[in-house]
Amino acid sequence: MLTGDSVLLRGPGVAARRNNVENSKATLRPSGVLPSSTNKAAAAIALPTILTTNPLAPRWRMDSSNPEETPDGYRDQFFQYSMNFTIAANIFAQGLFIILDRDADFILRQIEAQAYIPGIPNGANGAYRIRDSFGNPLSDDLVLQEVQGPMFPDLWLPGGSRVFLDYDNTQQAFSQQIAVILRGCKRYKVR
């Protein structure tokens, strides 16, 4: 416990507290500390909560069993799909797809797309567009392959459906290898 003689008082109501301390030499408590006569439930409510998670980390990087993230009656398990294609020179390939597993729905949280020409470092040029299971594009137009990363909000894809890729190979003389990784989690229904 702190006494009035050793407390540096600042903030609103300081004058009133200072007068109380000087006049009565009363015992002061730091804010958030309740007298011992109050019940324990009230004390637990008054104390600030300490978070043990990283508030700056994206949600998908944290434990996917987080109750705010996974709906009741479901369990999430990290999973990723990989799509690998070869596109001939100067071709706009549409409707490339991967079929998702039927055992659970997939929650898409991150896209990573890499195009490369074997034997030529940094030689790949092109743009892509991902479409969901219903054929809806995730972007208004084709985006450069450098545009990738976490998605917000998460995208729900039903189990057994397809994810589509359109890719425009703008190279005039070389075919390109395209690797697309879809990261997220499988959402299982708990019985």
N, C-alpha and C positions, 0 to 999 in steps of 0.2 A: 504494500500500500504506500502511496505517496502522500506526504503531508503538504500543507499549504506553503510552508517555508521553502520547499525545494521545487516547486512547480513553476514553470515559465508559462504564463497564460497568454494565448493569442486567440483571435477570431471573435465572432459575434457573442455578445453577452459577457465579454471579458470583464467589464467594469463591475457588473453585478457579482460575478464570481470572485473577483479580487476583493470586493468589499466583504463578502462572506468570509473569505479566508482571513483577511486582516482583522475582522471583528470577532470571529468566533474561533479561529484557528481550527476549523473543521477538517476532517480527513477527506481528501479528494481521491477519486478513482479515475483512471484513464477512460476515455469514452468507450462504450461497448462492454464495460465490466459492471455487472449488476451486484447489488448487495447479496450477501450469502443467505438472507432470509427469503429471497425470491425462489420460486420453484425452478427445477433444472430445465424444464421444457421452455420456459421463458428465457432462460440464460442461453440455451442453444439457438433460439431464434435471433437474439440480439447480437450474437457474435458474427463477424463477417465470415463468408465461406472462402475456403482456399481451393483454387482450381489446380489440379495436378496435370491437366492436359495442356498442350501448346495451342494457344488461341490463334496463332498465325498459321498453323499447319492446315492444309486442305482437309476436309472431312474424310475423304477416302483414304488418306494416309494414316488415320488414327484407327483404333480398334473398331472393326465393323460391327461388333456386337453392341455398340453404343445405343442405348435405348431411344435417344432422340433421332437416330438415323434409321434404324431398322424397325419396321412396324411390328406391333405385337403379333405373335403367332408365326413369325418368320425368323430365319437364321441366315446370315450372310457369310459367304466364304469367298476370299479373294480368288480371282480367276482372270486369265487373259486369253484372247484369241489372236491368232496371227494369220494374216493373209499375205501370200506371196504370189506375184504375177510377173510375167515378162511381156512388155509392150513393145511392139515393133516401132521403128522410126516414123515420126510424123503421123501418128495415129491418135485419134481421140477414142479411147476405149470406154464404152458405157456398159453398165449392168454387170460388172464383175461382182461376184458375191461370195459370201461364206455362209454356211448353214450353221446356226447355233444349236448347241446340244438341247435335247428335249427334256432332260432331267430337271431343269430349273430355269426360271426367267433370268435374264442377264441385265444387270444395272451397269450401264456404260458411264464411266467417270473420267476417262482420259483416252485421247487418240494420239498415237505417235506414228507418223508416216515418214518413210525414208525411201528415196529413189536413188539409184546409183547405176553407173555403167561399169561393168567389170573391167578392171585394168586402167580406168581413167579416174583419178581422184578429183572430186568436186566437179565432175563433168555433167551431172544430171540436171536438166531443166524441165520443168513441167508443173502442172497444177492438178489438184484433186478436189473431189467433193464426195462426202459420205452421205448416203441416204439411209433412213431407218427402215424397219421391217415393213412399213406401209408405203414406202416409196417417197416419203417426204424428205427433201434435202435438209441437211443441218446447217447449210450456209446458202446465201442468196446466189452466189456465183462460185466458180472454181477458186480455190485458195492456193497460194504457193505452198510447196512442201515444207517450208520453214515454219509455217503456222501450225502449231500443234501444242498439246498440253491438256491441262484439266478442263473439264466441261462443267458448266454450271447453268442450270440445275442438272442433276443426274438424269440420264435417259433410260427409261424402262423399255426393254426389248423382250417380247414373249419367247419362251423356250420353243425351239424347233423352227423359228422364223429365220429370215435372211437379213444380212446387212450388206448393202450395195456400195460399190465404189465406182466412180467415174474418174478416169485419169487421162489428161491430155499430154502426150509426149511431144514436146516441141523440138526435139532434136531432129535434124535433117538426115543424119547418117547413121545413128546408133540406136539400137534397141535398149530399153532400160529395164532394170529389175526393180520392182516396187515391193516393199515390205511394210505392211500396215499392222500395228499392234493396237488392239482394243483392250484397254485395262478397265477392270471394275470388279464386280462380284457376282456370283451366282446367288440368287435368293431362293432358299428352300423353305417350303411350308413345313412348320413343325406340327406334328400330329398330336 
